[in-house]
Structure formats: structure tokens, C-alpha cells
Amino acid sequence: MENKGLNDQEFIKKLTEVRDQNPDLFMDMVLEALRSDENYAFADEAPVEHKLSALSKMIKRYEELERYEDCAFLNNIKTRLG
């Protein structure tokens, strides 16, 4: 079976469903992916403005949850992107 990864439309559809139904879980999944390999933030083809906006939303949510280590990690990536 071929592994299509992020180009697999069914996979993208499932991720979109998770994002819409449980934004906190989606953010945790993104955070875990970035912690496993920060290069995802830089290799992704999305415009930098979109990446910065998404990171800002995640940071705001993690601040609300008092998850300051996660905020620091994401701020580091945000600084390097911007």
C-alpha cells in the first residue's frame, strides 16, 4: 500500500474533521508533529502569514490553558519564521 502522507485527500479530509470538531485536539496534534520535527513548520508550502496566524492562535489557546512551555516552543518557531 502506497503512503501518500500529506498529499492524501482522505487524510486531509479527516484532519479537517478533527480541526472542526475538536480544535484543541487538532492543536495538540500539530504541536506534537512540530515537536517531533520542527522542520514541518518551514517545509510546508503554506504562506508564512498563514503559518504565523496559526501559531498565534495556538499560542493564545495554550496561554489560556497555562501551558507556557508549549507557548515558548511555538514562539521560538514563530520568531524563526517571521
Residue pairs with C-beta under 8 A, 6 or more apart in sequence:
4 11
5 11
6 12
15 26
15 29
18 25
18 26
18 29
19 26
23 61
24 61
27 57
27 58
27 61
27 62
30 54
30 58
31 58
31 70
31 73
31 74
33 40
34 40
34 41
34 73
34 74
34 77
35 73
38 77
41 51
41 55
41 77
41 80
41 81
42 80
42 81
44 51
48 81
48 82
51 81
52 78
52 81
52 82
55 74
55 77
55 78
55 81
56 78
58 74
59 71
59 74
59 75
59 78
62 68
62 70
62 71
62 74
63 71
